[in-house]
């Protein structure tokens, strides 16, 4: 069974999720240390590429 306490700060504030465009990270909500990460699925990558293309169109660089 996975412990609910953070190994760095021993806090039990929970977990927040952060997405950097390629991976999804679980961070301690108290101190921000990375507790786990996993690769994003293909659907998320497609959405990210679509978002980048949309930004490029608005910047008129595409």
PyMOL Python script that loads the backbone (N, CA, C, O; Angstrom):
from pymol import cmd

cmd.read_pdbstr("""\
ATOM      1  N   UNK A   1       0.832  -1.179   0.000  1.00  0.00           N
ATOM      2  CA  UNK A   1       0.000   0.000   0.000  1.00  0.00           C
ATOM      3  C   UNK A   1       0.882   1.249   0.000  1.00  0.00           C
ATOM      4  O   UNK A   1       1.860   1.329   0.742  1.00  0.00           O
ATOM      5  N   UNK A   2       0.529   2.206  -0.827  1.00  0.00           N
ATOM      6  CA  UNK A   2       1.308   3.430  -0.966  1.00  0.00           C
ATOM      7  C   UNK A   2       1.020   4.381   0.197  1.00  0.00           C
ATOM      8  O   UNK A   2      -0.132   4.580   0.582  1.00  0.00           O
ATOM      9  N   UNK A   3       2.059   4.949   0.732  1.00  0.00           N
ATOM     10  CA  UNK A   3       1.925   5.892   1.837  1.00  0.00           C
ATOM     11  C   UNK A   3       1.342   7.209   1.331  1.00  0.00           C
ATOM     12  O   UNK A   3       1.627   7.618   0.206  1.00  0.00           O
ATOM     13  N   UNK A   4       0.531   7.873   2.150  1.00  0.00           N
ATOM     14  CA  UNK A   4      -0.062   9.146   1.758  1.00  0.00           C
ATOM     15  C   UNK A   4       0.816  10.326   2.158  1.00  0.00           C
ATOM     16  O   UNK A   4       0.558  11.456   1.743  1.00  0.00           O
ATOM     17  N   UNK A   5       1.850  10.079   2.959  1.00  0.00           N
ATOM     18  CA  UNK A   5       2.735  11.157   3.387  1.00  0.00           C
ATOM     19  C   UNK A   5       3.858  11.359   2.370  1.00  0.00           C
ATOM     20  O   UNK A   5       4.356  10.402   1.779  1.00  0.00           O
ATOM     21  N   UNK A   6       4.242  12.610   2.179  1.00  0.00           N
ATOM     22  CA  UNK A   6       5.329  12.956   1.270  1.00  0.00           C
ATOM     23  C   UNK A   6       6.655  12.515   1.887  1.00  0.00           C
ATOM     24  O   UNK A   6       6.871  12.744   3.077  1.00  0.00           O
ATOM     25  N   UNK A   7       7.553  11.889   1.117  1.00  0.00           N
ATOM     26  CA  UNK A   7       8.828  11.451   1.680  1.00  0.00           C
ATOM     27  C   UNK A   7       9.771  12.617   2.004  1.00  0.00           C
ATOM     28  O   UNK A   7      10.691  12.448   2.804  1.00  0.00           O
ATOM     29  N   UNK A   8       9.565  13.783   1.406  1.00  0.00           N
ATOM     30  CA  UNK A   8      10.463  14.917   1.652  1.00  0.00           C
ATOM     31  C   UNK A   8      10.015  15.775   2.837  1.00  0.00           C
ATOM     32  O   UNK A   8      10.816  16.078   3.721  1.00  0.00           O
ATOM     33  N   UNK A   9       8.735  16.168   2.857  1.00  0.00           N
ATOM     34  CA  UNK A   9       8.273  17.088   3.896  1.00  0.00           C
ATOM     35  C   UNK A   9       7.388  16.411   4.935  1.00  0.00           C
ATOM     36  O   UNK A   9       7.017  17.030   5.931  1.00  0.00           O
ATOM     37  N   UNK A  10       7.051  15.150   4.710  1.00  0.00           N
ATOM     38  CA  UNK A  10       6.183  14.377   5.604  1.00  0.00           C
ATOM     39  C   UNK A  10       4.788  14.993   5.716  1.00  0.00           C
ATOM     40  O   UNK A  10       4.055  14.722   6.668  1.00  0.00           O
ATOM     41  N   UNK A  11       4.430  15.824   4.733  1.00  0.00           N
ATOM     42  CA  UNK A  11       3.116  16.473   4.726  1.00  0.00           C
ATOM     43  C   UNK A  11       2.051  15.560   4.146  1.00  0.00           C
ATOM     44  O   UNK A  11       2.351  14.640   3.385  1.00  0.00           O
ATOM     45  N   UNK A  12       0.833  15.818   4.505  1.00  0.00           N
ATOM     46  CA  UNK A  12      -0.298  15.036   4.004  1.00  0.00           C
ATOM     47  C   UNK A  12      -1.305  15.961   3.332  1.00  0.00           C
ATOM     48  O   UNK A  12      -2.513  15.762   3.466  1.00  0.00           O
ATOM     49  N   UNK A  13      -0.820  16.970   2.611  1.00  0.00           N
ATOM     50  CA  UNK A  13      -1.688  17.939   1.949  1.00  0.00           C
ATOM     51  C   UNK A  13      -2.333  17.371   0.691  1.00  0.00           C
ATOM     52  O   UNK A  13      -3.250  17.978   0.139  1.00  0.00           O
ATOM     53  N   UNK A  14      -1.875  16.238   0.242  1.00  0.00           N
ATOM     54  CA  UNK A  14      -2.445  15.626  -0.949  1.00  0.00           C
ATOM     55  C   UNK A  14      -1.517  15.750  -2.148  1.00  0.00           C
ATOM     56  O   UNK A  14      -0.333  16.060  -2.018  1.00  0.00           O
ATOM     57  N   UNK A  15      -2.086  15.501  -3.304  1.00  0.00           N
ATOM     58  CA  UNK A  15      -1.323  15.477  -4.542  1.00  0.00           C
ATOM     59  C   UNK A  15      -1.945  16.449  -5.524  1.00  0.00           C
ATOM     60  O   UNK A  15      -3.168  16.526  -5.643  1.00  0.00           O
ATOM     61  N   UNK A  16      -1.106  17.191  -6.226  1.00  0.00           N
ATOM     62  CA  UNK A  16      -1.591  18.004  -7.332  1.00  0.00           C
ATOM     63  C   UNK A  16      -0.964  17.463  -8.611  1.00  0.00           C
ATOM     64  O   UNK A  16       0.141  16.920  -8.589  1.00  0.00           O
ATOM     65  N   UNK A  17      -1.662  17.611  -9.702  1.00  0.00           N
ATOM     66  CA  UNK A  17      -1.181  17.089 -10.978  1.00  0.00           C
ATOM     67  C   UNK A  17      -0.698  18.244 -11.848  1.00  0.00           C
ATOM     68  O   UNK A  17      -1.260  19.339 -11.826  1.00  0.00           O
ATOM     69  N   UNK A  18       0.353  17.974 -12.612  1.00  0.00           N
ATOM     70  CA  UNK A  18       0.934  18.965 -13.508  1.00  0.00           C
ATOM     71  C   UNK A  18       1.244  18.290 -14.825  1.00  0.00           C
ATOM     72  O   UNK A  18       1.814  17.199 -14.845  1.00  0.00           O
ATOM     73  N   UNK A  19       0.878  18.921 -15.918  1.00  0.00           N
ATOM     74  CA  UNK A  19       1.102  18.382 -17.250  1.00  0.00           C
ATOM     75  C   UNK A  19       2.043  19.319 -17.991  1.00  0.00           C
ATOM     76  O   UNK A  19       1.769  20.513 -18.113  1.00  0.00           O
ATOM     77  N   UNK A  20       3.154  18.778 -18.486  1.00  0.00           N
ATOM     78  CA  UNK A  20       4.140  19.605 -19.176  1.00  0.00           C
ATOM     79  C   UNK A  20       4.085  19.465 -20.695  1.00  0.00           C
ATOM     80  O   UNK A  20       4.976  19.945 -21.395  1.00  0.00           O
ATOM     81  N   UNK A  21       3.060  18.820 -21.198  1.00  0.00           N
ATOM     82  CA  UNK A  21       2.938  18.643 -22.642  1.00  0.00           C
ATOM     83  C   UNK A  21       3.335  17.256 -23.101  1.00  0.00           C
ATOM     84  O   UNK A  21       2.922  16.816 -24.173  1.00  0.00           O
ATOM     85  N   UNK A  22       4.124  16.567 -22.310  1.00  0.00           N
ATOM     86  CA  UNK A  22       4.556  15.220 -22.668  1.00  0.00           C
ATOM     87  C   UNK A  22       4.273  14.215 -21.558  1.00  0.00           C
ATOM     88  O   UNK A  22       3.870  13.084 -21.827  1.00  0.00           O
ATOM     89  N   UNK A  23       4.481  14.623 -20.329  1.00  0.00           N
ATOM     90  CA  UNK A  23       4.277  13.736 -19.184  1.00  0.00           C
ATOM     91  C   UNK A  23       3.319  14.377 -18.192  1.00  0.00           C
ATOM     92  O   UNK A  23       3.198  15.600 -18.122  1.00  0.00           O
ATOM     93  N   UNK A  24       2.642  13.529 -17.426  1.00  0.00           N
ATOM     94  CA  UNK A  24       1.788  13.995 -16.346  1.00  0.00           C
ATOM     95  C   UNK A  24       2.492  13.675 -15.038  1.00  0.00           C
ATOM     96  O   UNK A  24       2.868  12.528 -14.798  1.00  0.00           O
ATOM     97  N   UNK A  25       2.671  14.677 -14.194  1.00  0.00           N
ATOM     98  CA  UNK A  25       3.409  14.525 -12.956  1.00  0.00           C
ATOM     99  C   UNK A  25       2.477  14.651 -11.763  1.00  0.00           C
ATOM    100  O   UNK A  25       1.540  15.449 -11.778  1.00  0.00           O
ATOM    101  N   UNK A  26       2.739  13.864 -10.736  1.00  0.00           N
ATOM    102  CA  UNK A  26       2.051  14.011  -9.463  1.00  0.00           C
ATOM    103  C   UNK A  26       3.016  14.707  -8.517  1.00  0.00           C
ATOM    104  O   UNK A  26       4.120  14.216  -8.279  1.00  0.00           O
ATOM    105  N   UNK A  27       2.604  15.847  -7.977  1.00  0.00           N
ATOM    106  CA  UNK A  27       3.445  16.640  -7.095  1.00  0.00           C
ATOM    107  C   UNK A  27       2.827  16.713  -5.714  1.00  0.00           C
ATOM    108  O   UNK A  27       1.604  16.696  -5.569  1.00  0.00           O
ATOM    109  N   UNK A  28       3.669  16.793  -4.704  1.00  0.00           N
ATOM    110  CA  UNK A  28       3.189  17.013  -3.344  1.00  0.00           C
ATOM    111  C   UNK A  28       2.554  18.399  -3.303  1.00  0.00           C
ATOM    112  O   UNK A  28       3.173  19.372  -3.733  1.00  0.00           O
ATOM    113  N   UNK A  29       1.335  18.502  -2.795  1.00  0.00           N
ATOM    114  CA  UNK A  29       0.632  19.781  -2.749  1.00  0.00           C
ATOM    115  C   UNK A  29       1.246  20.733  -1.719  1.00  0.00           C
ATOM    116  O   UNK A  29       0.959  21.929  -1.735  1.00  0.00           O
ATOM    117  N   UNK A  30       2.080  20.214  -0.833  1.00  0.00           N
ATOM    118  CA  UNK A  30       2.688  21.060   0.193  1.00  0.00           C
ATOM    119  C   UNK A  30       4.045  21.614  -0.246  1.00  0.00           C
ATOM    120  O   UNK A  30       4.264  22.824  -0.185  1.00  0.00           O
ATOM    121  N   UNK A  31       4.959  20.743  -0.688  1.00  0.00           N
ATOM    122  CA  UNK A  31       6.317  21.195  -1.013  1.00  0.00           C
ATOM    123  C   UNK A  31       6.625  21.174  -2.511  1.00  0.00           C
ATOM    124  O   UNK A  31       7.591  21.809  -2.935  1.00  0.00           O
ATOM    125  N   UNK A  32       5.844  20.471  -3.321  1.00  0.00           N
ATOM    126  CA  UNK A  32       6.027  20.482  -4.767  1.00  0.00           C
ATOM    127  C   UNK A  32       6.978  19.451  -5.321  1.00  0.00           C
ATOM    128  O   UNK A  32       7.262  19.471  -6.518  1.00  0.00           O
ATOM    129  N   UNK A  33       7.487  18.545  -4.494  1.00  0.00           N
ATOM    130  CA  UNK A  33       8.398  17.516  -4.989  1.00  0.00           C
ATOM    131  C   UNK A  33       7.623  16.533  -5.874  1.00  0.00           C
ATOM    132  O   UNK A  33       6.451  16.252  -5.622  1.00  0.00           O
ATOM    133  N   UNK A  34       8.278  16.023  -6.895  1.00  0.00           N
ATOM    134  CA  UNK A  34       7.652  15.061  -7.791  1.00  0.00           C
ATOM    135  C   UNK A  34       7.563  13.704  -7.108  1.00  0.00           C
ATOM    136  O   UNK A  34       8.568  13.140  -6.674  1.00  0.00           O
ATOM    137  N   UNK A  35       6.346  13.196  -7.023  1.00  0.00           N
ATOM    138  CA  UNK A  35       6.123  11.892  -6.408  1.00  0.00           C
ATOM    139  C   UNK A  35       6.062  10.779  -7.449  1.00  0.00           C
ATOM    140  O   UNK A  35       6.461   9.647  -7.176  1.00  0.00           O
ATOM    141  N   UNK A  36       5.568  11.097  -8.625  1.00  0.00           N
ATOM    142  CA  UNK A  36       5.467  10.111  -9.698  1.00  0.00           C
ATOM    143  C   UNK A  36       5.238  10.849 -11.015  1.00  0.00           C
ATOM    144  O   UNK A  36       4.800  11.999 -11.031  1.00  0.00           O
ATOM    145  N   UNK A  37       5.541  10.173 -12.106  1.00  0.00           N
ATOM    146  CA  UNK A  37       5.231  10.728 -13.418  1.00  0.00           C
ATOM    147  C   UNK A  37       4.898   9.580 -14.353  1.00  0.00           C
ATOM    148  O   UNK A  37       5.334   8.445 -14.162  1.00  0.00           O
ATOM    149  N   UNK A  38       4.121   9.904 -15.358  1.00  0.00           N
ATOM    150  CA  UNK A  38       3.785   8.897 -16.365  1.00  0.00           C
ATOM    151  C   UNK A  38       3.638   9.595 -17.697  1.00  0.00           C
ATOM    152  O   UNK A  38       3.298  10.776 -17.765  1.00  0.00           O
ATOM    153  N   UNK A  39       3.898   8.852 -18.751  1.00  0.00           N
ATOM    154  CA  UNK A  39       3.799   9.401 -20.089  1.00  0.00           C
ATOM    155  C   UNK A  39       2.343   9.649 -20.424  1.00  0.00           C
ATOM    156  O   UNK A  39       1.466   8.854 -20.089  1.00  0.00           O
ATOM    157  N   UNK A  40       2.104  10.749 -21.080  1.00  0.00           N
ATOM    158  CA  UNK A  40       0.748  11.079 -21.497  1.00  0.00           C
ATOM    159  C   UNK A  40       0.336  10.180 -22.651  1.00  0.00           C
ATOM    160  O   UNK A  40       1.169   9.747 -23.448  1.00  0.00           O
ATOM    161  N   UNK A  41      -0.931   9.912 -22.726  1.00  0.00           N
ATOM    162  CA  UNK A  41      -1.449   9.071 -23.799  1.00  0.00           C
ATOM    163  C   UNK A  41      -1.452   9.796 -25.133  1.00  0.00           C
ATOM    164  O   UNK A  41      -1.222  11.004 -25.180  1.00  0.00           O
ATOM    165  N   UNK A  42      -1.705   9.083 -26.207  1.00  0.00           N
ATOM    166  CA  UNK A  42      -1.667   9.693 -27.540  1.00  0.00           C
ATOM    167  C   UNK A  42      -2.724  10.775 -27.725  1.00  0.00           C
ATOM    168  O   UNK A  42      -2.490  11.725 -28.472  1.00  0.00           O
ATOM    169  N   UNK A  43      -3.887  10.665 -27.067  1.00  0.00           N
ATOM    170  CA  UNK A  43      -4.928  11.681 -27.203  1.00  0.00           C
ATOM    171  C   UNK A  43      -4.458  13.028 -26.680  1.00  0.00           C
ATOM    172  O   UNK A  43      -4.761  14.069 -27.263  1.00  0.00           O
ATOM    173  N   UNK A  44      -3.718  13.004 -25.578  1.00  0.00           N
ATOM    174  CA  UNK A  44      -3.221  14.245 -24.995  1.00  0.00           C
ATOM    175  C   UNK A  44      -2.180  14.871 -25.912  1.00  0.00           C
ATOM    176  O   UNK A  44      -2.150  16.092 -26.068  1.00  0.00           O
ATOM    177  N   UNK A  45      -1.344  14.070 -26.509  1.00  0.00           N
ATOM    178  CA  UNK A  45      -0.334  14.600 -27.433  1.00  0.00           C
ATOM    179  C   UNK A  45      -0.982  15.241 -28.651  1.00  0.00           C
ATOM    180  O   UNK A  45      -0.529  16.284 -29.121  1.00  0.00           O
ATOM    181  N   UNK A  46      -2.035  14.624 -29.161  1.00  0.00           N
ATOM    182  CA  UNK A  46      -2.743  15.185 -30.313  1.00  0.00           C
ATOM    183  C   UNK A  46      -3.338  16.539 -29.946  1.00  0.00           C
ATOM    184  O   UNK A  46      -3.258  17.488 -30.725  1.00  0.00           O
ATOM    185  N   UNK A  47      -3.935  16.627 -28.763  1.00  0.00           N
ATOM    186  CA  UNK A  47      -4.501  17.897 -28.320  1.00  0.00           C
ATOM    187  C   UNK A  47      -3.425  18.962 -28.162  1.00  0.00           C
ATOM    188  O   UNK A  47      -3.643  20.123 -28.507  1.00  0.00           O
ATOM    189  N   UNK A  48      -2.269  18.575 -27.644  1.00  0.00           N
ATOM    190  CA  UNK A  48      -1.166  19.516 -27.469  1.00  0.00           C
ATOM    191  C   UNK A  48      -0.671  20.022 -28.828  1.00  0.00           C
ATOM    192  O   UNK A  48      -0.418  21.217 -28.985  1.00  0.00           O
ATOM    193  N   UNK A  49      -0.533  19.129 -29.807  1.00  0.00           N
ATOM    194  CA  UNK A  49      -0.101  19.529 -31.137  1.00  0.00           C
ATOM    195  C   UNK A  49      -1.122  20.463 -31.787  1.00  0.00           C
ATOM    196  O   UNK A  49      -0.749  21.433 -32.446  1.00  0.00           O
ATOM    197  N   UNK A  50      -2.395  20.170 -31.601  1.00  0.00           N
ATOM    198  CA  UNK A  50      -3.445  21.016 -32.150  1.00  0.00           C
ATOM    199  C   UNK A  50      -3.395  22.408 -31.518  1.00  0.00           C
ATOM    200  O   UNK A  50      -3.571  23.417 -32.201  1.00  0.00           O
ATOM    201  N   UNK A  51      -3.154  22.448 -30.211  1.00  0.00           N
ATOM    202  CA  UNK A  51      -3.044  23.721 -29.502  1.00  0.00           C
ATOM    203  C   UNK A  51      -1.851  24.533 -30.019  1.00  0.00           C
ATOM    204  O   UNK A  51      -1.972  25.738 -30.240  1.00  0.00           O
ATOM    205  N   UNK A  52      -0.711  23.885 -30.209  1.00  0.00           N
ATOM    206  CA  UNK A  52       0.473  24.570 -30.722  1.00  0.00           C
ATOM    207  C   UNK A  52       0.228  25.107 -32.132  1.00  0.00           C
ATOM    208  O   UNK A  52       0.671  26.205 -32.469  1.00  0.00           O
ATOM    209  N   UNK A  53      -0.476  24.334 -32.948  1.00  0.00           N
ATOM    210  CA  UNK A  53      -0.772  24.779 -34.311  1.00  0.00           C
ATOM    211  C   UNK A  53      -1.710  25.985 -34.289  1.00  0.00           C
ATOM    212  O   UNK A  53      -1.541  26.926 -35.065  1.00  0.00           O
ATOM    213  N   UNK A  54      -2.688  25.949 -33.404  1.00  0.00           N
ATOM    214  CA  UNK A  54      -3.611  27.064 -33.274  1.00  0.00           C
ATOM    215  C   UNK A  54      -2.863  28.342 -32.869  1.00  0.00           C
ATOM    216  O   UNK A  54      -3.129  29.415 -33.412  1.00  0.00           O
ATOM    217  N   UNK A  55      -1.943  28.229 -31.931  1.00  0.00           N
ATOM    218  CA  UNK A  55      -1.145  29.387 -31.525  1.00  0.00           C
ATOM    219  C   UNK A  55      -0.302  29.908 -32.672  1.00  0.00           C
ATOM    220  O   UNK A  55      -0.175  31.119 -32.853  1.00  0.00           O
ATOM    221  N   UNK A  56       0.278  28.999 -33.452  1.00  0.00           N
ATOM    222  CA  UNK A  56       1.095  29.403 -34.595  1.00  0.00           C
ATOM    223  C   UNK A  56       0.257  30.132 -35.644  1.00  0.00           C
ATOM    224  O   UNK A  56       0.733  31.081 -36.266  1.00  0.00           O
ATOM    225  N   UNK A  57      -0.979  29.699 -35.841  1.00  0.00           N
ATOM    226  CA  UNK A  57      -1.856  30.381 -36.800  1.00  0.00           C
ATOM    227  C   UNK A  57      -2.151  31.796 -36.333  1.00  0.00           C
ATOM    228  O   UNK A  57      -2.130  32.727 -37.138  1.00  0.00           O
ATOM    229  N   UNK A  58      -2.422  31.972 -35.062  1.00  0.00           N
ATOM    230  CA  UNK A  58      -2.721  33.298 -34.549  1.00  0.00           C
ATOM    231  C   UNK A  58      -1.493  34.198 -34.544  1.00  0.00           C
ATOM    232  O   UNK A  58      -1.621  35.416 -34.671  1.00  0.00           O
ATOM    233  N   UNK A  59      -0.321  33.624 -34.401  1.00  0.00           N
ATOM    234  CA  UNK A  59       0.911  34.420 -34.468  1.00  0.00           C
ATOM    235  C   UNK A  59       1.336  34.662 -35.912  1.00  0.00           C
ATOM    236  O   UNK A  59       2.256  35.433 -36.184  1.00  0.00           O
ATOM    237  N   UNK A  60       0.650  33.986 -36.830  1.00  0.00           N
ATOM    238  CA  UNK A  60       0.942  34.056 -38.266  1.00  0.00           C
ATOM    239  C   UNK A  60       2.347  33.567 -38.585  1.00  0.00           C
ATOM    240  O   UNK A  60       3.058  34.145 -39.407  1.00  0.00           O
ATOM    241  N   UNK A  61       2.732  32.468 -37.900  1.00  0.00           N
ATOM    242  CA  UNK A  61       4.022  31.858 -38.166  1.00  0.00           C
ATOM    243  C   UNK A  61       3.877  30.511 -38.848  1.00  0.00           C
ATOM    244  O   UNK A  61       4.873  29.846 -39.135  1.00  0.00           O
ATOM    245  N   UNK A  62       2.635  30.104 -39.109  1.00  0.00           N
ATOM    246  CA  UNK A  62       2.400  28.800 -39.754  1.00  0.00           C
ATOM    247  C   UNK A  62       2.095  28.977 -41.219  1.00  0.00           C
ATOM    248  O   UNK A  62       1.870  27.994 -41.926  1.00  0.00           O
TER     249      UNK A  62
END
""", "prot")
cmd.dss("prot")
cmd.show_as("cartoon", "prot")
cmd.util.cbc("prot")
cmd.orient("prot")
